[in-house]
Amino acid sequence: MTVTKDFERTKEKAGVGAQAFADGGAGVMGLGMRLPQRVLTNGDLEALVDTSDEWIMQRTGISERRIVAKGETTADIAVAAAKGALADACVEGRQIGLVIVATATADYYSPAIASVVQHAIGADQCAAFDLNAGCSGSVYALVMANSYIMCGACDYALVIGAETLSRFVDWGDRRTCILFGDGAGAAVLGRTPSGYGLLSSLLRSDGEGANLITIPGLTITDEDLERRGGVKSSTIWMDGGKVMKFASRAMHTAVSEVVSGAGLDMSDVSLVIPHQANLRIIENAARHLDLDESRIFVNLNRYGNTSAASILIALLEAARGGRLNDGDYLVLVAFGAGLTYGAALLRWINY
Protein backbone atom coordinates (compact mmCIF):
# COMPACT_ATOMS: atom_id res chain seq x y z
CA MET A 1 0.00 0.00 0.00
CA THR A 2 1.32 3.40 -0.95
CA VAL A 3 2.01 5.79 1.93
CA THR A 4 0.92 9.24 0.73
CA LYS A 5 1.97 12.70 1.84
CA ASP A 6 -1.29 12.89 3.78
CA PHE A 7 -0.34 9.85 5.83
CA GLU A 8 3.02 11.46 6.56
CA ARG A 9 1.26 14.65 7.67
CA THR A 10 -1.04 12.66 9.94
CA LYS A 11 1.79 10.61 11.45
CA GLU A 12 3.75 13.73 12.24
CA LYS A 13 0.77 15.31 13.99
CA ALA A 14 -0.07 12.13 15.90
CA GLY A 15 3.55 11.50 16.82
CA VAL A 16 3.55 7.89 15.65
CA GLY A 17 5.57 5.81 13.23
CA ALA A 18 4.72 3.84 10.13
CA GLN A 19 4.22 0.56 12.02
CA ALA A 20 1.47 2.14 14.13
CA PHE A 21 -0.43 2.90 10.93
CA ALA A 22 0.17 -0.60 9.59
CA ASP A 23 -1.41 -1.97 12.79
CA GLY A 24 -4.17 0.65 12.95
CA GLY A 25 -7.70 0.86 11.66
CA ALA A 26 -9.62 3.23 9.42
CA GLY A 27 -11.07 6.43 10.77
CA VAL A 28 -12.66 9.72 9.77
CA MET A 29 -10.15 12.17 8.31
CA GLY A 30 -12.53 14.84 7.02
CA LEU A 31 -16.22 15.76 7.02
CA GLY A 32 -18.52 17.80 4.81
CA MET A 33 -22.21 18.52 4.46
CA ARG A 34 -24.73 20.27 2.25
CA LEU A 35 -27.99 21.62 3.63
CA PRO A 36 -30.53 23.24 1.28
CA GLN A 37 -31.18 26.94 1.87
CA ARG A 38 -34.95 26.70 2.20
CA VAL A 39 -36.17 26.26 5.78
CA LEU A 40 -39.65 24.78 6.34
CA THR A 41 -40.86 25.52 9.87
CA ASN A 42 -43.66 23.94 11.86
CA GLY A 43 -45.52 27.20 11.34
CA ASP A 44 -45.22 26.75 7.59
CA LEU A 45 -46.66 23.25 7.88
CA GLU A 46 -49.71 24.61 9.71
CA ALA A 47 -50.75 26.14 6.38
CA LEU A 48 -50.37 22.83 4.54
CA VAL A 49 -51.94 20.27 6.87
CA ASP A 50 -54.00 20.02 10.06
CA THR A 51 -51.20 20.33 12.61
CA SER A 52 -49.52 22.78 14.97
CA ASP A 53 -46.06 23.64 16.21
CA GLU A 54 -46.98 22.39 19.69
CA TRP A 55 -48.32 19.07 18.36
CA ILE A 56 -45.20 18.42 16.26
CA MET A 57 -42.76 19.40 19.02
CA GLN A 58 -44.46 17.21 21.62
CA ARG A 59 -44.42 14.15 19.38
CA THR A 60 -41.13 14.54 17.54
CA GLY A 61 -38.91 17.32 18.89
CA ILE A 62 -38.65 18.81 15.39
CA SER A 63 -39.12 22.54 14.85
CA GLU A 64 -37.86 22.95 11.26
CA ARG A 65 -36.32 21.08 8.34
CA ARG A 66 -34.51 21.91 5.07
CA ILE A 67 -36.07 21.47 1.62
CA VAL A 68 -34.21 21.29 -1.70
CA ALA A 69 -34.84 23.97 -4.32
CA LYS A 70 -36.68 23.17 -7.55
CA GLY A 71 -34.28 21.29 -9.80
CA GLU A 72 -31.82 20.52 -6.99
CA THR A 73 -31.12 16.79 -6.99
CA THR A 74 -29.81 14.19 -4.57
CA ALA A 75 -26.66 14.00 -6.70
CA ASP A 76 -26.18 17.77 -6.43
CA ILE A 77 -26.13 17.81 -2.65
CA ALA A 78 -24.07 14.60 -2.51
CA VAL A 79 -21.35 16.17 -4.67
CA ALA A 80 -21.32 19.36 -2.58
CA ALA A 81 -20.95 17.40 0.67
CA ALA A 82 -18.24 15.22 -0.88
CA LYS A 83 -16.16 18.21 -1.96
CA GLY A 84 -16.44 19.65 1.54
CA ALA A 85 -15.19 16.43 3.11
CA LEU A 86 -12.24 16.21 0.69
CA ALA A 87 -11.22 19.78 1.49
CA ASP A 88 -11.52 19.12 5.22
CA ALA A 89 -9.35 16.00 4.91
CA CYS A 90 -6.77 17.68 2.61
CA VAL A 91 -7.25 14.75 0.23
CA GLU A 92 -7.65 15.05 -3.55
CA GLY A 93 -10.37 13.27 -5.46
CA ARG A 94 -7.84 11.23 -7.46
CA GLN A 95 -6.69 9.61 -4.18
CA ILE A 96 -10.13 8.18 -3.41
CA GLY A 97 -10.40 4.46 -4.14
CA LEU A 98 -14.03 3.90 -3.19
CA VAL A 99 -17.20 6.02 -3.19
CA ILE A 100 -20.34 4.79 -1.44
CA VAL A 101 -23.51 6.88 -1.48
CA ALA A 102 -26.13 5.80 1.06
CA THR A 103 -29.57 6.93 -0.08
CA ALA A 104 -33.20 5.86 -0.32
CA THR A 105 -34.06 8.77 -2.64
CA ALA A 106 -31.81 8.33 -5.66
CA ASP A 107 -32.50 10.48 -8.70
CA TYR A 108 -32.49 7.42 -10.99
CA TYR A 109 -32.89 3.69 -10.51
CA SER A 110 -29.72 3.62 -12.62
CA PRO A 111 -27.05 4.99 -12.79
CA ALA A 112 -25.85 5.20 -9.20
CA ILE A 113 -25.33 8.62 -7.64
CA ALA A 114 -21.90 7.36 -6.57
CA SER A 115 -20.81 7.32 -10.21
CA VAL A 116 -21.88 10.95 -10.60
CA VAL A 117 -19.87 11.86 -7.48
CA GLN A 118 -16.86 9.88 -8.66
CA HIS A 119 -16.73 11.85 -11.89
CA ALA A 120 -17.37 15.21 -10.20
CA ILE A 121 -14.43 14.81 -7.79
CA GLY A 122 -12.02 13.43 -10.38
CA ALA A 123 -11.63 9.99 -8.79
CA ASP A 124 -10.70 8.26 -12.05
CA GLN A 125 -9.37 5.05 -10.44
CA CYS A 126 -12.31 4.37 -8.19
CA ALA A 127 -15.03 1.86 -7.35
CA ALA A 128 -18.44 3.47 -6.85
CA PHE A 129 -21.89 2.25 -5.86
CA ASP A 130 -25.07 3.28 -4.05
CA LEU A 131 -26.35 1.56 -0.93
CA ASN A 132 -29.94 1.48 0.32
CA ALA A 133 -30.30 0.48 3.95
CA GLY A 134 -32.81 3.22 4.75
CA CYS A 135 -31.82 5.51 7.59
CA SER A 136 -29.08 3.05 8.63
CA GLY A 137 -27.31 3.62 5.31
CA SER A 138 -24.41 5.76 6.48
CA VAL A 139 -23.49 3.34 9.27
CA TYR A 140 -23.60 0.45 6.79
CA ALA A 141 -21.46 2.44 4.34
CA LEU A 142 -18.88 3.41 6.95
CA VAL A 143 -18.43 -0.21 8.00
CA MET A 144 -18.07 -1.36 4.37
CA ALA A 145 -15.60 1.41 3.55
CA ASN A 146 -13.58 0.50 6.64
CA SER A 147 -13.37 -3.11 5.45
CA TYR A 148 -12.26 -2.02 1.97
CA ILE A 149 -9.44 0.06 3.42
CA MET A 150 -8.39 -2.58 5.94
CA CYS A 151 -8.07 -5.28 3.27
CA GLY A 152 -5.62 -3.04 1.41
CA ALA A 153 -7.85 -2.27 -1.57
CA CYS A 154 -7.43 1.51 -1.19
CA ASP A 155 -5.90 4.21 0.99
CA TYR A 156 -8.93 6.48 1.15
CA ALA A 157 -12.69 5.97 0.85
CA LEU A 158 -15.49 8.50 0.57
CA VAL A 159 -18.83 7.79 2.27
CA ILE A 160 -21.86 10.00 1.64
CA GLY A 161 -25.38 9.99 3.01
CA ALA A 162 -27.69 12.07 0.80
CA GLU A 163 -31.48 12.39 0.75
CA THR A 164 -34.14 14.54 -0.89
CA LEU A 165 -37.03 13.11 1.07
CA SER A 166 -39.25 16.12 0.39
CA ARG A 167 -39.78 14.75 -3.13
CA PHE A 168 -41.34 11.59 -1.65
CA VAL A 169 -43.47 13.09 1.11
CA ASP A 170 -47.27 13.13 0.99
CA TRP A 171 -47.81 16.70 2.15
CA GLY A 172 -51.39 15.86 3.09
CA ASP A 173 -50.35 13.14 5.56
CA ARG A 174 -49.61 14.83 8.88
CA ARG A 175 -48.19 11.60 10.32
CA THR A 176 -45.21 11.68 7.95
CA CYS A 177 -44.85 15.10 6.34
CA ILE A 178 -43.78 16.67 9.66
CA LEU A 179 -40.83 14.29 10.04
CA PHE A 180 -38.58 14.50 7.02
CA GLY A 181 -36.01 16.91 5.65
CA ASP A 182 -33.35 17.05 2.94
CA GLY A 183 -29.58 17.13 3.26
CA ALA A 184 -26.27 15.39 2.69
CA GLY A 185 -23.27 14.52 4.84
CA ALA A 186 -19.94 13.05 3.79
CA ALA A 187 -16.83 11.55 5.37
CA VAL A 188 -13.36 10.72 4.04
CA LEU A 189 -11.93 7.61 5.66
CA GLY A 190 -8.26 6.73 5.85
CA ARG A 191 -5.76 4.82 7.96
CA THR A 192 -5.38 5.76 11.62
CA PRO A 193 -2.77 4.86 14.23
CA SER A 194 -3.18 1.66 16.20
CA GLY A 195 -6.07 1.85 18.65
CA TYR A 196 -7.93 4.55 16.72
CA GLY A 197 -10.63 4.54 14.07
CA LEU A 198 -13.43 2.00 13.82
CA LEU A 199 -12.97 -0.61 16.54
CA SER A 200 -16.28 -2.47 16.61
CA SER A 201 -19.42 -2.64 14.47
CA LEU A 202 -22.76 -4.37 14.09
CA LEU A 203 -25.03 -4.49 11.03
CA ARG A 204 -28.36 -6.29 11.10
CA SER A 205 -31.77 -6.45 9.46
CA ASP A 206 -35.18 -7.70 10.55
CA GLY A 207 -36.99 -8.24 7.28
CA GLU A 208 -40.21 -9.23 9.02
CA GLY A 209 -40.79 -5.50 9.41
CA ALA A 210 -39.94 -4.60 5.82
CA ASN A 211 -43.51 -3.47 5.17
CA LEU A 212 -43.50 -0.92 8.02
CA ILE A 213 -41.72 1.81 6.02
CA THR A 214 -42.24 1.84 2.26
CA ILE A 215 -41.73 3.96 -0.84
CA PRO A 216 -43.14 2.09 -3.88
CA GLY A 217 -41.07 1.74 -7.04
CA LEU A 218 -42.16 -0.12 -10.16
CA THR A 219 -44.55 -2.40 -8.29
CA ILE A 220 -46.55 -2.41 -5.07
CA THR A 221 -48.05 -5.25 -3.03
CA ASP A 222 -51.78 -5.51 -2.53
CA GLU A 223 -51.24 -5.13 1.22
CA ASP A 224 -49.26 -1.91 0.78
CA LEU A 225 -51.82 -0.58 -1.70
CA GLU A 226 -54.62 -1.20 0.80
CA ARG A 227 -52.73 0.66 3.54
CA ARG A 228 -52.42 3.62 1.19
CA GLY A 229 -56.17 3.76 0.57
CA GLY A 230 -55.94 2.13 -2.84
CA VAL A 231 -53.73 4.88 -4.30
CA LYS A 232 -50.36 3.88 -5.77
CA SER A 233 -48.00 6.79 -5.29
CA SER A 234 -44.25 6.95 -4.73
CA THR A 235 -44.60 8.56 -1.32
CA ILE A 236 -43.44 7.52 2.14
CA TRP A 237 -45.79 5.38 4.21
CA MET A 238 -44.88 4.38 7.74
CA ASP A 239 -46.42 2.59 10.70
CA GLY A 240 -44.96 5.01 13.23
CA GLY A 241 -45.99 3.15 16.38
CA LYS A 242 -44.42 -0.17 15.38
CA VAL A 243 -41.30 1.52 14.03
CA MET A 244 -40.85 3.40 17.31
CA LYS A 245 -41.02 0.19 19.35
CA PHE A 246 -38.52 -1.50 17.05
CA ALA A 247 -36.16 1.47 17.07
CA SER A 248 -35.92 1.70 20.84
CA ARG A 249 -35.04 -1.99 21.14
CA ALA A 250 -32.65 -1.97 18.19
CA MET A 251 -30.70 1.08 19.34
CA HIS A 252 -30.20 -0.36 22.82
CA THR A 253 -29.07 -3.72 21.43
CA ALA A 254 -26.73 -2.24 18.83
CA VAL A 255 -25.02 0.23 21.19
CA SER A 256 -24.58 -2.36 23.95
CA GLU A 257 -23.08 -4.93 21.57
CA VAL A 258 -20.57 -2.65 19.83
CA VAL A 259 -19.36 -1.26 23.15
CA SER A 260 -18.87 -4.71 24.68
CA GLY A 261 -17.42 -5.93 21.38
CA ALA A 262 -14.61 -3.38 21.76
CA GLY A 263 -13.95 -4.55 25.32
CA LEU A 264 -15.38 -1.34 26.79
CA ASP A 265 -18.14 -0.28 29.17
CA MET A 266 -20.72 2.44 28.57
CA SER A 267 -18.81 4.61 31.05
CA ASP A 268 -15.92 4.69 28.54
CA VAL A 269 -18.09 6.24 25.80
CA SER A 270 -17.86 10.02 25.56
CA LEU A 271 -20.61 10.55 22.99
CA VAL A 272 -23.41 8.65 21.29
CA ILE A 273 -24.62 10.04 17.95
CA PRO A 274 -27.97 8.45 17.13
CA HIS A 275 -29.96 8.63 13.93
CA GLN A 276 -32.03 11.80 14.20
CA ALA A 277 -35.55 10.46 13.69
CA ASN A 278 -37.64 11.32 16.71
CA LEU A 279 -36.69 12.80 20.09
CA ARG A 280 -38.93 10.31 21.91
CA ILE A 281 -36.98 7.39 20.41
CA ILE A 282 -33.65 8.96 21.33
CA GLU A 283 -34.73 9.70 24.90
CA ASN A 284 -36.16 6.20 25.36
CA ALA A 285 -32.94 4.59 24.14
CA ALA A 286 -30.90 6.87 26.41
CA ARG A 287 -32.92 5.75 29.45
CA HIS A 288 -32.33 2.10 28.68
CA LEU A 289 -28.60 2.75 28.22
CA ASP A 290 -28.47 4.89 31.38
CA LEU A 291 -27.02 7.80 29.41
CA ASP A 292 -27.52 11.41 30.46
CA GLU A 293 -28.21 14.04 27.81
CA SER A 294 -24.66 15.42 27.96
CA ARG A 295 -23.41 12.25 26.23
CA ILE A 296 -25.97 12.23 23.40
CA PHE A 297 -25.78 14.51 20.39
CA VAL A 298 -29.06 15.84 19.02
CA ASN A 299 -29.65 18.29 16.14
CA LEU A 300 -33.03 16.86 15.17
CA ASN A 301 -34.88 20.06 16.02
CA ARG A 302 -33.20 21.98 13.17
CA TYR A 303 -33.15 19.39 10.37
CA GLY A 304 -35.78 16.74 11.03
CA ASN A 305 -35.17 13.20 9.83
CA THR A 306 -32.70 13.31 6.93
CA SER A 307 -32.52 9.50 6.78
CA ALA A 308 -29.10 8.24 5.64
CA ALA A 309 -27.65 11.76 5.86
CA SER A 310 -28.47 12.35 9.53
CA ILE A 311 -25.56 10.50 11.16
CA LEU A 312 -22.89 12.24 9.07
CA ILE A 313 -24.44 15.68 9.43
CA ALA A 314 -24.61 15.17 13.20
CA LEU A 315 -21.03 13.84 13.32
CA LEU A 316 -19.75 16.94 11.54
CA GLU A 317 -21.62 19.28 13.87
CA ALA A 318 -20.44 17.37 16.93
CA ALA A 319 -16.81 17.53 15.78
CA ARG A 320 -16.92 21.21 14.87
CA GLY A 321 -18.84 22.03 18.02
CA GLY A 322 -16.06 20.77 20.26
CA ARG A 323 -17.93 17.66 21.40
CA LEU A 324 -15.15 15.29 20.28
CA ASN A 325 -11.54 15.24 21.52
CA ASP A 326 -8.50 13.12 20.67
CA GLY A 327 -8.93 9.66 22.15
CA ASP A 328 -12.68 9.90 22.76
CA TYR A 329 -14.79 6.81 22.17
CA LEU A 330 -18.01 7.50 20.30
CA VAL A 331 -20.86 5.36 19.01
CA LEU A 332 -22.86 5.96 15.84
CA VAL A 333 -26.19 4.12 15.89
CA ALA A 334 -29.09 4.05 13.43
CA PHE A 335 -32.23 2.19 12.41
CA GLY A 336 -34.31 2.40 9.27
CA ALA A 337 -36.47 0.84 6.60
CA GLY A 338 -35.88 -2.82 6.07
CA LEU A 339 -36.03 -2.91 9.05
CA THR A 340 -32.31 -2.34 9.33
CA TYR A 341 -30.17 -1.26 12.23
CA GLY A 342 -26.50 -0.85 12.93
CA ALA A 343 -23.85 0.73 15.10
CA ALA A 344 -20.16 1.56 14.93
CA LEU A 345 -17.77 2.37 17.76
CA LEU A 346 -14.84 4.62 16.89
CA ARG A 347 -11.95 6.10 18.77
CA TRP A 348 -11.65 9.67 17.57
CA ILE A 349 -8.48 11.36 16.37
CA ASN A 350 -8.34 15.05 15.47
CA TYR A 351 -6.37 15.47 12.26
C-alpha positions as CSV (number, residue, x, y, z in Angstrom):
1,M,0.0,0.0,0.0
2,T,1.3,3.4,-1.0
3,V,2.0,5.8,1.9
4,T,0.9,9.2,0.7
5,K,2.0,12.7,1.8
6,D,-1.3,12.9,3.8
7,F,-0.3,9.8,5.8
8,E,3.0,11.5,6.6
9,R,1.3,14.6,7.7
10,T,-1.0,12.7,9.9
11,K,1.8,10.6,11.4
12,E,3.7,13.7,12.2
13,K,0.8,15.3,14.0
14,A,-0.1,12.1,15.9
15,G,3.5,11.5,16.8
16,V,3.5,7.9,15.6
17,G,5.6,5.8,13.2
18,A,4.7,3.8,10.1
19,Q,4.2,0.6,12.0
20,A,1.5,2.1,14.1
21,F,-0.4,2.9,10.9
22,A,0.2,-0.6,9.6
23,D,-1.4,-2.0,12.8
24,G,-4.2,0.7,12.9
25,G,-7.7,0.9,11.7
26,A,-9.6,3.2,9.4
27,G,-11.1,6.4,10.8
28,V,-12.7,9.7,9.8
29,M,-10.2,12.2,8.3
30,G,-12.5,14.8,7.0
31,L,-16.2,15.8,7.0
32,G,-18.5,17.8,4.8
33,M,-22.2,18.5,4.5
34,R,-24.7,20.3,2.2
35,L,-28.0,21.6,3.6
36,P,-30.5,23.2,1.3
37,Q,-31.2,26.9,1.9
38,R,-34.9,26.7,2.2
39,V,-36.2,26.3,5.8
40,L,-39.6,24.8,6.3
41,T,-40.9,25.5,9.9
42,N,-43.7,23.9,11.9
43,G,-45.5,27.2,11.3
44,D,-45.2,26.8,7.6
45,L,-46.7,23.2,7.9
46,E,-49.7,24.6,9.7
47,A,-50.8,26.1,6.4
48,L,-50.4,22.8,4.5
49,V,-51.9,20.3,6.9
50,D,-54.0,20.0,10.1
51,T,-51.2,20.3,12.6
52,S,-49.5,22.8,15.0
53,D,-46.1,23.6,16.2
54,E,-47.0,22.4,19.7
55,W,-48.3,19.1,18.4
56,I,-45.2,18.4,16.3
57,M,-42.8,19.4,19.0
58,Q,-44.5,17.2,21.6
59,R,-44.4,14.1,19.4
60,T,-41.1,14.5,17.5
61,G,-38.9,17.3,18.9
62,I,-38.6,18.8,15.4
63,S,-39.1,22.5,14.9
64,E,-37.9,22.9,11.3
65,R,-36.3,21.1,8.3
66,R,-34.5,21.9,5.1
67,I,-36.1,21.5,1.6
68,V,-34.2,21.3,-1.7
69,A,-34.8,24.0,-4.3
70,K,-36.7,23.2,-7.5
71,G,-34.3,21.3,-9.8
72,E,-31.8,20.5,-7.0
73,T,-31.1,16.8,-7.0
74,T,-29.8,14.2,-4.6
75,A,-26.7,14.0,-6.7
76,D,-26.2,17.8,-6.4
77,I,-26.1,17.8,-2.6
78,A,-24.1,14.6,-2.5
79,V,-21.4,16.2,-4.7
80,A,-21.3,19.4,-2.6
81,A,-21.0,17.4,0.7
82,A,-18.2,15.2,-0.9
83,K,-16.2,18.2,-2.0
84,G,-16.4,19.7,1.5
85,A,-15.2,16.4,3.1
86,L,-12.2,16.2,0.7
87,A,-11.2,19.8,1.5
88,D,-11.5,19.1,5.2
89,A,-9.4,16.0,4.9
90,C,-6.8,17.7,2.6
91,V,-7.3,14.7,0.2
92,E,-7.6,15.0,-3.6
93,G,-10.4,13.3,-5.5
94,R,-7.8,11.2,-7.5
95,Q,-6.7,9.6,-4.2
96,I,-10.1,8.2,-3.4
97,G,-10.4,4.5,-4.1
98,L,-14.0,3.9,-3.2
99,V,-17.2,6.0,-3.2
100,I,-20.3,4.8,-1.4
101,V,-23.5,6.9,-1.5
102,A,-26.1,5.8,1.1
103,T,-29.6,6.9,-0.1
104,A,-33.2,5.9,-0.3
105,T,-34.1,8.8,-2.6
106,A,-31.8,8.3,-5.7
107,D,-32.5,10.5,-8.7
108,Y,-32.5,7.4,-11.0
109,Y,-32.9,3.7,-10.5
110,S,-29.7,3.6,-12.6
111,P,-27.1,5.0,-12.8
112,A,-25.9,5.2,-9.2
113,I,-25.3,8.6,-7.6
114,A,-21.9,7.4,-6.6
115,S,-20.8,7.3,-10.2
116,V,-21.9,10.9,-10.6
117,V,-19.9,11.9,-7.5
118,Q,-16.9,9.9,-8.7
119,H,-16.7,11.9,-11.9
120,A,-17.4,15.2,-10.2
121,I,-14.4,14.8,-7.8
122,G,-12.0,13.4,-10.4
123,A,-11.6,10.0,-8.8
124,D,-10.7,8.3,-12.0
125,Q,-9.4,5.0,-10.4
126,C,-12.3,4.4,-8.2
127,A,-15.0,1.9,-7.4
128,A,-18.4,3.5,-6.8
129,F,-21.9,2.2,-5.9
130,D,-25.1,3.3,-4.0
131,L,-26.4,1.6,-0.9
132,N,-29.9,1.5,0.3
133,A,-30.3,0.5,4.0
134,G,-32.8,3.2,4.8
135,C,-31.8,5.5,7.6
136,S,-29.1,3.1,8.6
137,G,-27.3,3.6,5.3
138,S,-24.4,5.8,6.5
139,V,-23.5,3.3,9.3
140,Y,-23.6,0.5,6.8
141,A,-21.5,2.4,4.3
142,L,-18.9,3.4,6.9
143,V,-18.4,-0.2,8.0
144,M,-18.1,-1.4,4.4
145,A,-15.6,1.4,3.6
146,N,-13.6,0.5,6.6
147,S,-13.4,-3.1,5.4
148,Y,-12.3,-2.0,2.0
149,I,-9.4,0.1,3.4
150,M,-8.4,-2.6,5.9
151,C,-8.1,-5.3,3.3
152,G,-5.6,-3.0,1.4
153,A,-7.8,-2.3,-1.6
154,C,-7.4,1.5,-1.2
155,D,-5.9,4.2,1.0
156,Y,-8.9,6.5,1.1
157,A,-12.7,6.0,0.9
158,L,-15.5,8.5,0.6
159,V,-18.8,7.8,2.3
160,I,-21.9,10.0,1.6
161,G,-25.4,10.0,3.0
162,A,-27.7,12.1,0.8
163,E,-31.5,12.4,0.8
164,T,-34.1,14.5,-0.9
165,L,-37.0,13.1,1.1
166,S,-39.3,16.1,0.4
167,R,-39.8,14.8,-3.1
168,F,-41.3,11.6,-1.7
169,V,-43.5,13.1,1.1
170,D,-47.3,13.1,1.0
171,W,-47.8,16.7,2.2
172,G,-51.4,15.9,3.1
173,D,-50.3,13.1,5.6
174,R,-49.6,14.8,8.9
175,R,-48.2,11.6,10.3
176,T,-45.2,11.7,7.9
177,C,-44.8,15.1,6.3
178,I,-43.8,16.7,9.7
179,L,-40.8,14.3,10.0
180,F,-38.6,14.5,7.0
181,G,-36.0,16.9,5.6
182,D,-33.4,17.0,2.9
183,G,-29.6,17.1,3.3
184,A,-26.3,15.4,2.7
185,G,-23.3,14.5,4.8
186,A,-19.9,13.0,3.8
187,A,-16.8,11.5,5.4
188,V,-13.4,10.7,4.0
189,L,-11.9,7.6,5.7
190,G,-8.3,6.7,5.9
191,R,-5.8,4.8,8.0
192,T,-5.4,5.8,11.6
193,P,-2.8,4.9,14.2
194,S,-3.2,1.7,16.2
195,G,-6.1,1.8,18.7
196,Y,-7.9,4.6,16.7
197,G,-10.6,4.5,14.1
198,L,-13.4,2.0,13.8
199,L,-13.0,-0.6,16.5
200,S,-16.3,-2.5,16.6
201,S,-19.4,-2.6,14.5
202,L,-22.8,-4.4,14.1
203,L,-25.0,-4.5,11.0
204,R,-28.4,-6.3,11.1
205,S,-31.8,-6.4,9.5
206,D,-35.2,-7.7,10.5
207,G,-37.0,-8.2,7.3
208,E,-40.2,-9.2,9.0
209,G,-40.8,-5.5,9.4
210,A,-39.9,-4.6,5.8
211,N,-43.5,-3.5,5.2
212,L,-43.5,-0.9,8.0
213,I,-41.7,1.8,6.0
214,T,-42.2,1.8,2.3
215,I,-41.7,4.0,-0.8
216,P,-43.1,2.1,-3.9
217,G,-41.1,1.7,-7.0
218,L,-42.2,-0.1,-10.2
219,T,-44.6,-2.4,-8.3
220,I,-46.6,-2.4,-5.1
221,T,-48.0,-5.3,-3.0
222,D,-51.8,-5.5,-2.5
223,E,-51.2,-5.1,1.2
224,D,-49.3,-1.9,0.8
225,L,-51.8,-0.6,-1.7
226,E,-54.6,-1.2,0.8
227,R,-52.7,0.7,3.5
228,R,-52.4,3.6,1.2
229,G,-56.2,3.8,0.6
230,G,-55.9,2.1,-2.8
231,V,-53.7,4.9,-4.3
232,K,-50.4,3.9,-5.8
233,S,-48.0,6.8,-5.3
234,S,-44.3,6.9,-4.7
235,T,-44.6,8.6,-1.3
236,I,-43.4,7.5,2.1
237,W,-45.8,5.4,4.2
238,M,-44.9,4.4,7.7
239,D,-46.4,2.6,10.7
240,G,-45.0,5.0,13.2
241,G,-46.0,3.2,16.4
242,K,-44.4,-0.2,15.4
243,V,-41.3,1.5,14.0
244,M,-40.8,3.4,17.3
245,K,-41.0,0.2,19.3
246,F,-38.5,-1.5,17.0
247,A,-36.2,1.5,17.1
248,S,-35.9,1.7,20.8
249,R,-35.0,-2.0,21.1
250,A,-32.7,-2.0,18.2
251,M,-30.7,1.1,19.3
252,H,-30.2,-0.4,22.8
253,T,-29.1,-3.7,21.4
254,A,-26.7,-2.2,18.8
255,V,-25.0,0.2,21.2
256,S,-24.6,-2.4,23.9
257,E,-23.1,-4.9,21.6
258,V,-20.6,-2.7,19.8
259,V,-19.4,-1.3,23.2
260,S,-18.9,-4.7,24.7
261,G,-17.4,-5.9,21.4
262,A,-14.6,-3.4,21.8
263,G,-13.9,-4.5,25.3
264,L,-15.4,-1.3,26.8
265,D,-18.1,-0.3,29.2
266,M,-20.7,2.4,28.6
267,S,-18.8,4.6,31.1
268,D,-15.9,4.7,28.5
269,V,-18.1,6.2,25.8
270,S,-17.9,10.0,25.6
271,L,-20.6,10.6,23.0
272,V,-23.4,8.6,21.3
273,I,-24.6,10.0,18.0
274,P,-28.0,8.4,17.1
275,H,-30.0,8.6,13.9
276,Q,-32.0,11.8,14.2
277,A,-35.5,10.5,13.7
278,N,-37.6,11.3,16.7
279,L,-36.7,12.8,20.1
280,R,-38.9,10.3,21.9
281,I,-37.0,7.4,20.4
282,I,-33.6,9.0,21.3
283,E,-34.7,9.7,24.9
284,N,-36.2,6.2,25.4
285,A,-32.9,4.6,24.1
286,A,-30.9,6.9,26.4
287,R,-32.9,5.8,29.5
288,H,-32.3,2.1,28.7
289,L,-28.6,2.7,28.2
290,D,-28.5,4.9,31.4
291,L,-27.0,7.8,29.4
292,D,-27.5,11.4,30.5
293,E,-28.2,14.0,27.8
294,S,-24.7,15.4,28.0
295,R,-23.4,12.2,26.2
296,I,-26.0,12.2,23.4
297,F,-25.8,14.5,20.4
298,V,-29.1,15.8,19.0
299,N,-29.7,18.3,16.1
300,L,-33.0,16.9,15.2
301,N,-34.9,20.1,16.0
302,R,-33.2,22.0,13.2
303,Y,-33.1,19.4,10.4
304,G,-35.8,16.7,11.0
305,N,-35.2,13.2,9.8
306,T,-32.7,13.3,6.9
307,S,-32.5,9.5,6.8
308,A,-29.1,8.2,5.6
309,A,-27.7,11.8,5.9
310,S,-28.5,12.4,9.5
311,I,-25.6,10.5,11.2
312,L,-22.9,12.2,9.1
313,I,-24.4,15.7,9.4
314,A,-24.6,15.2,13.2
315,L,-21.0,13.8,13.3
316,L,-19.7,16.9,11.5
317,E,-21.6,19.3,13.9
318,A,-20.4,17.4,16.9
319,A,-16.8,17.5,15.8
320,R,-16.9,21.2,14.9
321,G,-18.8,22.0,18.0
322,G,-16.1,20.8,20.3
323,R,-17.9,17.7,21.4
324,L,-15.1,15.3,20.3
325,N,-11.5,15.2,21.5
326,D,-8.5,13.1,20.7
327,G,-8.9,9.7,22.1
328,D,-12.7,9.9,22.8
329,Y,-14.8,6.8,22.2
330,L,-18.0,7.5,20.3
331,V,-20.9,5.4,19.0
332,L,-22.9,6.0,15.8
333,V,-26.2,4.1,15.9
334,A,-29.1,4.0,13.4
335,F,-32.2,2.2,12.4
336,G,-34.3,2.4,9.3
337,A,-36.5,0.8,6.6
338,G,-35.9,-2.8,6.1
339,L,-36.0,-2.9,9.0
340,T,-32.3,-2.3,9.3
341,Y,-30.2,-1.3,12.2
342,G,-26.5,-0.9,12.9
343,A,-23.9,0.7,15.1
344,A,-20.2,1.6,14.9
345,L,-17.8,2.4,17.8
346,L,-14.8,4.6,16.9
347,R,-11.9,6.1,18.8
348,W,-11.7,9.7,17.6
349,I,-8.5,11.4,16.4
350,N,-8.3,15.0,15.5
351,Y,-6.4,15.5,12.3
